[in-house]
Amino acid sequence: MSHYFLFKSKPTILDGHFELTPLYSMLSMMNFMFILGYRPFLYQEIKEEIEVELKNERVDRESENTKGIKTE
């Protein structure tokens, strides 16, 4: 559900890319391990990079939306 709201598309696994299933399993396991306390500094660094990327994406979307609006 969150993938749809963030990216407005279906996750890749629903598109029939089943060869990537081992990757999904590994990422899920790493996420679970991070939540349990594995390498907290790496986990924090990854979270900060994701927040920066999401912020940049929002700014890009907002700038694209304002380009279509003409001000007089």
ABEGO torsion letter per residue (X at the ends): XAAAAAAGBBBAAAAGBAAAAAAAAAAAAAAAAAAAGBGAAAAAAAAAAAAAAAAAAAAAAAAAAAAABBBX
